[in-house]
């Protein structure tokens, strides 16, 4: 886990909270939440364990902060990519999978932090599920708006179908380390979009 020390170095003048979230984000996404203890996080962040507990109260609250930040950053990037420049709604929907492919090709792609967190935790754990559903609702809401603009007869259904294909592509790309999973998913999505 030595590569996590780069997180602290990159933090520079960042606050202890920012350094803790950045370090935890890197470590949790790469190695898994349950595989990373608070000692590794504070070492990578260059803080004391007391600072982590004073700031977050527990590892669980740190996990929530990481998911909230990861989700916000990803949504900002993804939704901006959908809406960039001039294009009609259908063309914007067709940007979904090229955007995912560019994400899958990044060195820092470790899958979806939300899917990974749910996979690692007790399936009756409601807080992580609520954070995950909030993230998904925000993404699907924009896709549904675009589907409605494109003239889909059931925009909500189309948005959820595209969401399922997206999630499948994310999992396959994480497992296979093949960004081409996005192109396969795009083929399935194109069939749905051809009905719009």
N, CA, C and O of each residue as an XYZ file, in Angstrom:
784
protein
N       0.811     -1.201      0.000
C       0.000      0.000      0.000
C       0.855      1.266      0.000
O       0.359      2.348      0.316
N       2.140      1.138     -0.353
C       3.032      2.291     -0.352
C       2.591      3.375     -1.323
O       2.855      4.555     -1.096
N       1.915      2.980     -2.414
C       1.513      3.988     -3.390
C       0.527      4.977     -2.791
O       0.347      6.060     -3.348
N      -0.111      4.653     -1.691
C      -1.052      5.574     -1.058
C      -0.334      6.781     -0.455
O      -0.958      7.820     -0.238
N       0.968      6.660     -0.180
C       1.706      7.801      0.372
C       1.715      8.969     -0.613
O       1.848     10.125     -0.212
N       1.575      8.665     -1.887
C       1.503      9.731     -2.893
C       0.272     10.592     -2.679
O       0.265     11.771     -3.034
N      -0.765     10.012     -2.103
C      -1.989     10.772     -1.835
C      -1.692     11.897     -0.860
O      -2.117     13.035     -1.060
N      -0.957     11.570      0.201
C      -0.637     12.592      1.199
C       0.268     13.670      0.601
O       0.088     14.857      0.871
N       1.239     13.251     -0.211
C       2.142     14.220     -0.830
C       1.376     15.150     -1.766
O       1.650     16.349     -1.821
N       0.425     14.600     -2.492
C      -0.370     15.407     -3.421
C      -1.291     16.368     -2.677
O      -1.719     17.382     -3.228
N      -1.594     16.040     -1.420
C      -2.514     16.868     -0.646
C      -1.957     18.230     -0.312
O      -2.710     19.189     -0.144
N      -0.623     18.324     -0.211
C       0.009     19.615      0.068
C      -0.618     20.322      1.248
O      -0.529     19.864      2.388
N      -1.253     21.442      0.962
C      -1.849     22.292      1.993
C      -3.292     21.915      2.316
O      -3.976     22.657      3.021
N      -3.758     20.792      1.820
C      -5.138     20.389      2.078
C      -5.355     20.185      3.570
O      -4.427     19.851      4.306
N      -6.580     20.388      4.000
C      -6.913     20.179      5.409
C      -6.776     18.709      5.768
O      -6.733     17.847      4.890
N      -6.709     18.430      7.056
C      -6.626     17.039      7.509
C      -7.829     16.248      7.018
O      -7.687     15.091      6.624
N      -9.011     16.857      7.036
C     -10.211     16.165      6.562
C     -10.073     15.802      5.086
O     -10.369     14.675      4.688
N      -9.624     16.758      4.278
C      -9.447     16.508      2.843
C      -8.416     15.421      2.594
O      -8.603     14.570      1.725
N      -7.316     15.447      3.362
C      -6.276     14.423      3.196
C      -6.792     13.051      3.603
O      -6.491     12.052      2.949
N      -7.570     12.999      4.681
C      -8.135     11.717      5.104
C      -9.089     11.158      4.063
O      -9.047      9.966      3.756
N      -9.950     12.009      3.517
C     -10.899     11.540      2.504
C     -10.156     11.108      1.237
O     -10.486     10.080      0.645
N      -9.160     11.885      0.820
C      -8.396     11.528     -0.382
C      -7.661     10.204     -0.195
O      -7.681      9.344     -1.075
N      -7.011     10.047      0.959
C      -6.281      8.806      1.222
C      -7.239      7.622      1.310
O      -6.992      6.571      0.717
N      -8.324      7.792      2.044
C      -9.299      6.707      2.194
C      -9.929      6.357      0.852
O     -10.149      5.183      0.556
N     -10.215      7.357      0.049
C     -10.804      7.113     -1.265
C      -9.880      6.240     -2.105
O     -10.310      5.240     -2.679
N      -8.621      6.621     -2.173
C      -7.654      5.841     -2.949
C      -7.546      4.410     -2.414
O      -7.621      3.444     -3.175
N      -7.371      4.291     -1.117
C      -7.169      2.967     -0.520
C      -8.416      2.098     -0.586
O      -8.335      0.921     -0.938
N      -9.574      2.671     -0.247
C     -10.810      1.888     -0.270
C     -11.143      1.427     -1.681
O     -11.525      0.276     -1.895
N     -10.993      2.337     -2.646
C     -11.345      1.976     -4.024
C     -10.388      0.928     -4.578
O     -10.811      0.008     -5.279
N      -9.110      1.061     -4.270
C      -8.140      0.119     -4.832
C      -8.123     -1.235     -4.118
O      -8.096     -2.283     -4.765
N      -8.139     -1.207     -2.774
C      -7.937     -2.438     -2.025
C      -9.209     -3.000     -1.403
O      -9.258     -4.177     -1.045
N     -10.232     -2.171     -1.274
C     -11.466     -2.607     -0.623
C     -11.570     -2.006      0.765
O     -10.568     -1.840      1.460
N     -12.772     -1.686      1.155
C     -13.019     -1.039      2.445
C     -12.594     -1.923      3.601
O     -11.930     -1.460      4.529
N     -12.970     -3.191      3.551
C     -12.670     -4.087      4.677
C     -11.198     -4.473      4.755
O     -10.718     -4.887      5.810
N     -10.481     -4.339      3.643
C      -9.061     -4.695      3.636
C      -8.176     -3.565      4.161
O      -6.991     -3.774      4.420
N      -8.744     -2.375      4.317
C      -7.957     -1.207      4.725
C      -8.367     -0.770      6.126
O      -9.529     -0.449      6.374
N      -7.408     -0.763      7.027
C      -7.673     -0.306      8.380
C      -7.412      1.184      8.536
O      -6.838      1.823      7.654
N      -7.835      1.718      9.650
C      -7.646      3.151      9.887
C      -6.164      3.513      9.985
O      -5.785      4.639      9.664
N      -5.324      2.577     10.424
C      -3.891      2.868     10.508
C      -3.318      3.186      9.120
O      -2.507      4.100      8.974
N      -3.741      2.434      8.112
C      -3.266      2.680      6.749
C      -3.769      4.031      6.244
O      -3.038      4.753      5.567
N      -5.003      4.369      6.570
C      -5.572      5.638      6.116
C      -4.822      6.808      6.743
O      -4.422      7.733      6.035
N      -4.625      6.781      8.057
C      -3.958      7.916      8.709
C      -2.500      8.016      8.283
O      -1.958      9.117      8.182
N      -1.861      6.876      8.034
C      -0.476      6.909      7.547
C      -0.412      7.573      6.172
O       0.441      8.427      5.932
N      -1.308      7.183      5.278
C      -1.321      7.760      3.927
C      -1.699      9.240      3.950
O      -1.226     10.024      3.128
N      -2.549      9.609      4.893
C      -3.005     11.001      4.974
C      -2.045     11.887      5.749
O      -2.149     13.113      5.702
N      -1.116     11.275      6.456
C      -0.183     12.057      7.266
C      -0.854     12.713      8.455
O      -0.515     13.839      8.819
N      -1.802     12.019      9.064
C      -2.505     12.544     10.234
C      -2.413     11.530     11.366
O      -1.879     10.433     11.200
N      -2.936     11.914     12.500
C      -3.007     11.006     13.643
C      -4.353     10.289     13.640
O      -5.333     10.783     13.083
N      -4.383      9.129     14.263
C      -5.625      8.375     14.371
C      -6.682      9.188     15.113
O      -7.869      9.123     14.794
N      -6.235      9.954     16.105
C      -7.177     10.793     16.863
C      -7.853     11.815     15.951
O      -9.018     12.157     16.159
N      -7.135     12.299     14.951
C      -7.705     13.270     14.008
C      -8.830     12.622     13.205
O      -9.879     13.226     12.985
N      -8.597     11.389     12.773
C      -9.644     10.681     12.021
C     -10.900     10.553     12.871
O     -12.003     10.851     12.412
N     -10.726     10.107     14.125
C     -11.912      9.900     14.976
C     -12.560     11.215     15.394
O     -13.780     11.289     15.540
N     -11.743     12.256     15.586
C     -12.314     13.566     15.928
C     -13.105     14.120     14.742
O     -14.149     14.747     14.927
N     -12.608     13.888     13.531
C     -13.236     14.429     12.328
C     -14.463     13.640     11.910
O     -15.481     14.224     11.541
N     -14.375     12.310     11.964
C     -15.455     11.461     11.421
C     -16.193     10.648     12.478
O     -17.334     10.240     12.261
N     -15.561     10.412     13.603
C     -16.212      9.642     14.654
C     -16.022      8.142     14.527
O     -15.986      7.433     15.533
N     -15.899      7.651     13.295
C     -15.741      6.213     13.081
C     -15.286      5.967     11.644
O     -15.369      6.851     10.792
N     -14.806      4.760     11.394
C     -14.444      4.378     10.033
C     -15.684      4.392      9.143
O     -15.608      4.767      7.973
N     -16.821      3.983      9.697
C     -18.066      3.943      8.909
C     -18.431      5.330      8.384
O     -18.859      5.466      7.237
N     -18.264      6.363      9.216
C     -18.569      7.728      8.763
C     -17.559      8.193      7.724
O     -17.906      8.952      6.819
N     -16.319      7.749      7.843
C     -15.316      8.051      6.828
C     -15.702      7.396      5.503
O     -15.584      8.016      4.446
N     -16.157      6.161      5.555
C     -16.628      5.465      4.347
C     -17.742      6.266      3.691
O     -17.745      6.442      2.473
N     -18.682      6.751      4.483
C     -19.791      7.544      3.937
C     -19.278      8.817      3.278
O     -19.743      9.192      2.203
N     -18.310      9.488      3.926
C     -17.750     10.711      3.351
C     -17.053     10.424      2.022
O     -17.155     11.205      1.076
N     -16.344      9.298      1.963
C     -15.668      8.913      0.721
C     -16.699      8.663     -0.379
O     -16.539      9.140     -1.503
N     -17.745      7.921     -0.059
C     -18.762      7.632     -1.074
C     -19.455      8.903     -1.547
O     -19.707      9.072     -2.740
N     -19.760      9.791     -0.614
C     -20.400     11.056     -1.008
C     -19.500     11.850     -1.950
O     -19.973     12.382     -2.955
N     -18.203     11.934     -1.635
C     -17.281     12.687     -2.488
C     -17.074     11.985     -3.820
O     -17.131     12.624     -4.870
N     -16.835     10.673     -3.791
C     -16.638      9.927     -5.040
C     -17.855     10.077     -5.944
O     -17.726     10.306     -7.146
N     -19.042      9.945     -5.345
C     -20.269     10.061     -6.126
C     -20.434     11.438     -6.732
O     -20.771     11.568     -7.908
N     -20.199     12.466     -5.935
C     -20.339     13.849     -6.412
C     -19.360     14.122     -7.548
O     -19.741     14.697     -8.567
N     -18.102     13.717     -7.384
C     -17.099     13.954     -8.424
C     -17.436     13.186     -9.700
O     -17.311     13.718    -10.803
N     -17.862     11.939     -9.546
C     -18.185     11.140    -10.723
C     -19.396     11.714    -11.453
O     -19.390     11.827    -12.679
N     -20.433     12.075    -10.697
C     -21.621     12.650    -11.338
C     -21.284     13.953    -12.041
O     -21.749     14.184    -13.157
N     -20.484     14.811    -11.414
C     -20.101     16.070    -12.051
C     -19.416     15.797    -13.388
O     -19.724     16.439    -14.392
N     -18.491     14.849    -13.397
C     -17.767     14.501    -14.624
C     -18.700     13.876    -15.663
O     -18.715     14.298    -16.819
N     -19.469     12.883    -15.256
C     -20.297     12.133    -16.196
C     -21.411     12.997    -16.782
O     -21.616     13.011    -17.996
N     -22.122     13.709    -15.932
C     -23.241     14.522    -16.413
C     -22.744     15.686    -17.272
O     -23.406     16.068    -18.237
N     -21.589     16.250    -16.931
C     -21.006     17.298    -17.788
C     -20.657     16.719    -19.150
O     -20.843     17.379    -20.172
N     -20.155     15.497    -19.172
C     -19.831     14.841    -20.442
C     -21.057     14.605    -21.297
O     -21.005     14.763    -22.517
N     -22.160     14.229    -20.670
C     -23.407     14.042    -21.421
C     -23.878     15.347    -22.031
O     -24.358     15.364    -23.164
N     -23.745     16.435    -21.298
C     -24.349     17.703    -21.690
C     -23.398     18.657    -22.409
O     -23.785     19.774    -22.755
N     -22.174     18.230    -22.633
C     -21.191     19.114    -23.252
C     -21.564     19.442    -24.700
O     -21.982     18.571    -25.463
N     -21.405     20.709    -25.055
C     -21.596     21.131    -26.437
C     -23.028     21.014    -26.932
O     -23.967     20.831    -26.158
N     -23.162     21.126    -28.242
C     -24.479     21.079    -28.883
C     -24.755     19.675    -29.381
O     -23.965     19.108    -30.136
N     -25.862     19.123    -28.962
C     -26.288     17.807    -29.447
C     -27.732     17.602    -29.033
O     -28.184     18.150    -28.027
N     -28.455     16.807    -29.815
C     -29.826     16.512    -29.417
C     -29.815     15.452    -28.322
O     -28.774     14.873    -28.012
N     -30.974     15.208    -27.746
C     -31.073     14.312    -26.587
C     -30.619     12.889    -26.919
O     -29.943     12.250    -26.113
N     -30.983     12.403    -28.080
C     -30.583     11.043    -28.453
C     -29.062     10.936    -28.568
O     -28.472      9.955    -28.115
N     -28.429     11.941    -29.172
C     -26.962     11.943    -29.289
C     -26.313     12.000    -27.911
O     -25.271     11.384    -27.685
N     -26.925     12.732    -26.998
C     -26.393     12.795    -25.630
C     -26.488     11.425    -24.956
O     -25.565     11.012    -24.255
N     -27.590     10.727    -25.165
C     -27.735      9.379    -24.604
C     -26.688      8.438    -25.190
O     -26.211      7.532    -24.506
N     -26.335      8.649    -26.443
C     -25.329      7.792    -27.077
C     -23.914      8.089    -26.568
O     -22.980      7.354    -26.886
N     -23.752      9.137    -25.799
C     -22.452      9.449    -25.194
C     -22.181      8.612    -23.944
O     -21.042      8.537    -23.482
N     -23.218      7.986    -23.399
C     -23.067      7.276    -22.121
C     -21.905      6.299    -22.166
O     -21.029      6.337    -21.302
N     -21.886      5.435    -23.151
C     -20.913      4.344    -23.132
C     -19.520      4.755    -23.589
O     -18.544      4.192    -23.093
N     -19.375      5.711    -24.515
C     -18.023      6.239    -24.742
C     -17.437      6.913    -23.491
O     -16.239      6.807    -23.227
N     -18.287      7.600    -22.731
C     -17.808      8.174    -21.470
C     -17.357      7.070    -20.519
O     -16.294      7.165    -19.905
N     -18.167      6.028    -20.402
C     -17.779      4.927    -19.522
C     -16.480      4.285    -19.990
O     -15.632      3.930    -19.171
N     -16.321      4.133    -21.301
C     -15.089      3.521    -21.811
C     -13.866      4.354    -21.426
O     -12.820      3.804    -21.081
N     -13.999      5.679    -21.485
C     -12.861      6.520    -21.098
C     -12.556      6.357    -19.612
O     -11.394      6.387    -19.208
N     -13.597      6.186    -18.800
C     -13.403      5.947    -17.363
C     -12.745      4.588    -17.138
O     -11.809      4.470    -16.347
N     -13.239      3.565    -17.836
C     -12.700      2.213    -17.671
C     -11.218      2.145    -18.035
O     -10.490      1.306    -17.505
N     -10.770      3.017    -18.930
C      -9.382      2.984    -19.391
C      -8.423      3.694    -18.438
O      -7.208      3.611    -18.614
N      -8.949      4.388    -17.437
C      -8.098      5.114    -16.496
C      -7.384      4.154    -15.549
O      -7.939      3.126    -15.161
N      -6.159      4.492    -15.184
C      -5.410      3.669    -14.227
C      -6.150      3.558    -12.902
O      -6.064      2.536    -12.223
N      -6.872      4.601    -12.537
C      -7.553      4.637    -11.244
C      -8.960      4.018    -11.297
O      -9.730      4.181    -10.351
N      -9.305      3.324    -12.364
C     -10.609      2.667    -12.424
C     -10.552      1.364    -11.635
O      -9.835      0.429    -11.992
N     -11.326      1.328    -10.553
C     -11.419      0.125     -9.719
C     -12.861     -0.354     -9.610
O     -13.203     -1.091     -8.684
N     -13.702      0.057    -10.543
C     -15.117     -0.265    -10.473
C     -15.877      0.865     -9.798
O     -15.313      1.912     -9.478
N     -17.149      0.638     -9.591
C     -18.000      1.633     -8.941
C     -17.835      1.523     -7.434
O     -18.052      0.448     -6.875
N     -17.457      2.607     -6.758
C     -17.279      2.534     -5.305
C     -18.549      2.125     -4.576
O     -18.488      1.485     -3.527
N     -19.703      2.492     -5.129
C     -20.973      2.151     -4.489
C     -21.263      0.657     -4.623
O     -21.618      0.003     -3.642
N     -21.115      0.120     -5.823
C     -21.314     -1.321     -6.021
C     -20.336     -2.095     -5.145
O     -20.710     -3.074     -4.499
N     -19.072     -1.646     -5.126
C     -18.065     -2.334     -4.323
C     -18.401     -2.282     -2.834
O     -18.259     -3.281     -2.129
N     -18.847     -1.118     -2.354
C     -19.169     -0.980     -0.926
C     -20.338     -1.871     -0.539
O     -20.293     -2.537      0.495
N     -21.377     -1.891     -1.353
C     -22.528     -2.761     -1.059
C     -22.083     -4.220     -1.077
O     -22.510     -5.013     -0.238
N     -21.223     -4.574     -2.036
C     -20.738     -5.945     -2.135
C     -19.943     -6.384     -0.919
O     -19.947     -7.564     -0.569
N     -19.260     -5.448     -0.270
C     -18.411     -5.785      0.877
C     -19.140     -5.792      2.211
O     -18.620     -6.324      3.191
N     -20.320     -5.220      2.268
C     -20.988     -5.034      3.558
C     -22.227     -5.906      3.713
O     -22.730     -6.499      2.759
N     -22.688     -5.956      4.936
C     -23.929     -6.655      5.284
C     -25.037     -6.123      4.375
O     -25.254     -4.915      4.290
N     -25.729     -7.029      3.705
C     -26.732     -6.615      2.719
C     -27.955     -5.952      3.348
O     -28.792     -5.398      2.636
N     -28.064     -6.004      4.668
C     -29.161     -5.303      5.327
C     -28.725     -3.928      5.836
O     -29.490     -3.248      6.519
N     -27.499     -3.518      5.507
C     -26.956     -2.239      5.940
C     -27.640     -1.123      5.153
O     -27.381     -0.952      3.962
N     -28.509     -0.370      5.816
C     -29.351      0.600      5.120
C     -28.648      1.895      4.743
O     -29.003      2.490      3.725
N     -27.670      2.362      5.509
C     -27.053      3.656      5.228
C     -26.301      3.638      3.898
O     -26.451      4.557      3.093
N     -25.494      2.602      3.659
C     -24.765      2.522      2.394
C     -25.725      2.348      1.230
O     -25.513      2.902      0.151
N     -26.775      1.581      1.449
C     -27.787      1.391      0.406
C     -28.449      2.729      0.066
O     -28.685      3.022     -1.106
N     -28.750      3.541      1.082
C     -29.380      4.844      0.856
C     -28.450      5.763      0.065
O     -28.898      6.446     -0.856
N     -27.154      5.788      0.414
C     -26.186      6.605     -0.329
C     -26.092      6.143     -1.781
O     -26.030      6.958     -2.702
N     -26.081      4.842     -1.968
C     -25.996      4.272     -3.315
C     -27.226      4.622     -4.137
O     -27.112      5.011     -5.299
N     -28.387      4.487     -3.540
C     -29.622      4.804     -4.262
C     -29.716      6.292     -4.580
O     -30.210      6.658     -5.646
N     -29.257      7.155     -3.683
C     -29.235      8.592     -3.972
C     -28.366      8.885     -5.194
O     -28.743      9.671     -6.063
N     -27.211      8.249     -5.247
C     -26.300      8.427     -6.381
C     -26.971      7.953     -7.672
O     -26.965      8.661     -8.679
N     -27.537      6.772     -7.633
C     -28.169      6.213     -8.834
C     -29.352      7.064     -9.282
O     -29.539      7.286    -10.479
N     -30.146      7.538     -8.336
C     -31.298      8.385     -8.694
C     -30.854      9.645     -9.411
O     -31.485     10.065    -10.382
N     -29.770     10.253     -8.939
C     -29.281     11.483     -9.569
C     -28.843     11.223    -11.013
O     -29.133     12.025    -11.900
N     -28.156     10.121    -11.249
C     -27.707      9.786    -12.601
C     -28.904      9.438    -13.482
O     -29.029      9.937    -14.600
N     -29.783      8.576    -12.967
C     -30.935      8.146    -13.762
C     -31.903      9.289    -14.046
O     -32.569      9.288    -15.081
N     -31.989     10.258    -13.146
C     -32.887     11.398    -13.371
C     -32.478     12.150    -14.633
O     -33.333     12.534    -15.431
N     -31.169     12.364    -14.818
C     -30.722     13.074    -16.021
C     -30.940     12.219    -17.267
O     -31.348     12.730    -18.310
N     -30.670     10.924    -17.159
C     -30.893     10.037    -18.305
C     -32.378     10.000    -18.653
O     -32.735      9.981    -19.831
N     -33.236      9.988    -17.654
C     -34.680      9.999    -17.907
C     -35.104     11.302    -18.590
O     -35.932     11.279    -19.500
N     -34.548     12.431    -18.162
C     -34.858     13.705    -18.818
C     -34.479     13.657    -20.292
O     -35.240     14.094    -21.156
N     -33.291     13.120    -20.570
C     -32.852     13.020    -21.960
C     -33.741     12.060    -22.747
O     -34.056     12.311    -23.910
N     -34.143     10.965    -22.111
C     -35.029     10.005    -22.777
C     -36.359     10.653    -23.121
O     -36.912     10.411    -24.194
N     -36.875     11.474    -22.216
C     -38.135     12.179    -22.474
C     -37.956     13.165    -23.628
O     -38.804     13.248    -24.516
N     -36.849     13.911    -23.612
C     -36.574     14.862    -24.696
C     -36.432     14.151    -26.036
O     -36.798     14.695    -27.078
N     -35.896     12.927    -26.003
C     -35.698     12.160    -27.236
C     -36.996     11.538    -27.739
O     -37.045     11.007    -28.848
N     -38.045     11.604    -26.924
C     -39.339     11.079    -27.349
C     -39.603      9.639    -26.963
O     -40.467      8.991    -27.555
N     -38.873      9.122    -25.979
C     -39.112      7.745    -25.543
C     -40.532      7.625    -24.997
O     -40.978      8.499    -24.253
N     -41.255      6.549    -25.357
C     -42.616      6.400    -24.865
C     -42.696      6.208    -23.347
O     -43.688      6.584    -22.723
N     -41.656      5.625    -22.761
C     -41.599      5.429    -21.306
C     -40.184      5.808    -20.842
O     -39.329      4.938    -20.677
N     -39.945      7.102    -20.632
C     -38.587      7.564    -20.299
C     -38.007      6.918    -19.041
O     -36.811      6.630    -18.986
N     -38.845      6.691    -18.037
C     -38.356      6.083    -16.799
C     -37.868      4.656    -17.062
O     -36.810      4.255    -16.576
N     -38.630      3.914    -17.816
C     -38.247      2.526    -18.136
C     -36.934      2.508    -18.927
O     -36.036      1.719    -18.632
N     -36.832      3.381    -19.930
C     -35.600      3.425    -20.726
C     -34.410      3.810    -19.853
O     -33.338      3.219    -19.977
N     -34.583      4.782    -18.982
C     -33.487      5.189    -18.097
C     -33.035      4.027    -17.224
O     -31.835      3.813    -17.053
N     -33.975      3.279    -16.674
C     -33.615      2.144    -15.821
C     -32.973      1.019    -16.629
O     -32.068      0.345    -16.137
N     -33.426      0.810    -17.853
C     -32.791     -0.212    -18.700
C     -31.347      0.185    -19.015
O     -30.438     -0.643    -18.945
N     -31.145      1.458    -19.360
C     -29.783      1.921    -19.623
C     -28.929      1.832    -18.361
O     -27.746      1.499    -18.429
N     -29.530      2.130    -17.208
C     -28.810      2.015    -15.942
C     -28.346      0.600    -15.667
O     -27.236      0.389    -15.177
N     -29.192     -0.371    -15.979
C     -28.802     -1.779    -15.798
C     -27.641     -2.149    -16.708
O     -26.713     -2.843    -16.292
N     -27.695     -1.685    -17.943
C     -26.601     -1.971    -18.876
C     -25.316     -1.293    -18.403
O     -24.235     -1.874    -18.490
N     -25.435     -0.072    -17.906
C     -24.270      0.635    -17.377
C     -23.644     -0.138    -16.223
O     -22.431     -0.346    -16.194
N     -24.474     -0.562    -15.273
C     -23.948     -1.301    -14.116
C     -23.263     -2.590    -14.552
O     -22.206     -2.945    -14.031
N     -23.868     -3.289    -15.509
C     -23.258     -4.521    -16.016
C     -21.905     -4.247    -16.650
O     -20.947     -4.987    -16.427
N     -21.826     -3.179    -17.443
C     -20.557     -2.836    -18.088
C     -19.498     -2.483    -17.045
O     -18.336     -2.864    -17.183
N     -19.898     -1.758    -16.006
C     -18.947     -1.369    -14.950
C     -18.365     -2.609    -14.275
O     -17.156     -2.702    -14.061
N     -19.234     -3.557    -13.943
C     -18.765     -4.776    -13.267
C     -17.864     -5.588    -14.190
O     -16.808     -6.058    -13.764
N     -18.267     -5.759    -15.452
C     -17.451     -6.535    -16.393
C     -16.097     -5.860    -16.601
O     -15.070     -6.538    -16.624
N     -16.080     -4.534    -16.753
C     -14.811     -3.832    -16.950
C     -13.917     -3.947    -15.721
O     -12.699     -4.068    -15.850
N     -14.510     -3.911    -14.535
C     -13.719     -4.045    -13.315
C     -13.085     -5.436    -13.249
O     -11.908     -5.573    -12.919
N     -13.862     -6.449    -13.560
C     -13.362     -7.821    -13.465
C     -12.352     -8.127    -14.569
O     -11.299     -8.711    -14.314
N     -12.680     -7.732    -15.785
C     -11.848     -8.093    -16.933
C     -10.700     -7.123    -17.185
O      -9.737     -7.464    -17.871
N     -10.801     -5.907    -16.628
C      -9.847     -4.819    -16.903
C      -9.840     -4.497    -18.398
O      -8.818     -4.079    -18.944
N     -10.978     -4.693    -19.053
C     -11.107     -4.439    -20.490
C     -12.084     -3.293    -20.715
O     -13.288     -3.473    -20.537
N     -11.586     -2.106    -21.106
C     -12.478     -0.977    -21.366
C     -13.481     -1.254    -22.478
O     -14.515     -0.592    -22.568
N     -13.170     -2.251    -23.339
C     -14.067     -2.608    -24.434
C     -15.429     -3.099    -23.973
O     -16.352     -3.207    -24.781
N     -15.569     -3.394    -22.699
C     -16.885     -3.782    -22.176
C     -17.905     -2.684    -22.455
O     -19.092     -2.961    -22.628
N     -17.443     -1.448    -22.499
C     -18.348     -0.322    -22.770
C     -18.890     -0.394    -24.189
O     -20.048     -0.050    -24.425
N     -18.065     -0.839    -25.141
C     -18.535     -0.936    -26.525
C     -19.578     -2.033    -26.665
O     -20.556     -1.867    -27.395
N     -19.384     -3.147    -25.980
C     -20.393     -4.211    -25.998
C     -21.708     -3.718    -25.407
O     -22.786     -3.997    -25.931
N     -21.599     -2.978    -24.304
C     -22.800     -2.423    -23.669
C     -23.474     -1.411    -24.584
O     -24.701     -1.335    -24.632
N     -22.677     -0.635    -25.309
C     -23.240      0.359    -26.234
C     -24.079     -0.322    -27.306
O     -25.108      0.209    -27.725
N     -23.645     -1.489    -27.746
C     -24.426     -2.229    -28.747
C     -25.791     -2.603    -28.222
O     -26.787     -2.499    -28.937
N     -25.844     -3.039    -26.974
C     -27.144     -3.369    -26.365
C     -27.995     -2.110    -26.191
O     -29.203     -2.126    -26.424
N     -27.352     -1.031    -25.782
C     -28.076      0.221    -25.583
C     -28.608      0.765    -26.913
O     -29.709      1.314    -26.962
N     -27.836      0.614    -27.980
C     -28.277      1.095    -29.292
C     -29.575      0.430    -29.720
O     -30.420      1.057    -30.360
N     -29.732     -0.834    -29.369
C     -30.992     -1.518    -29.705
C     -32.172     -0.860    -29.001
O     -33.242     -0.689    -29.585
N     -31.964     -0.495    -27.741
C     -33.028      0.205    -27.009
C     -33.285      1.578    -27.612
O     -34.436      1.977    -27.792
N     -32.218      2.297    -27.923
C     -32.364      3.651    -28.448
C     -32.948      3.659    -29.857
O     -33.520      4.663    -30.282
N     -32.811      2.552    -30.588
C     -33.381      2.505    -31.938
C     -34.902      2.520    -31.901
O     -35.549      2.801    -32.910
N     -35.477      2.218    -30.735
C     -36.934      2.214    -30.592
C     -37.470      3.590    -30.212
O     -38.681      3.788    -30.122
N     -36.556      4.548    -29.990
C     -36.976      5.899    -29.606
C     -37.228      6.730    -30.851
O     -37.591      7.902    -30.747
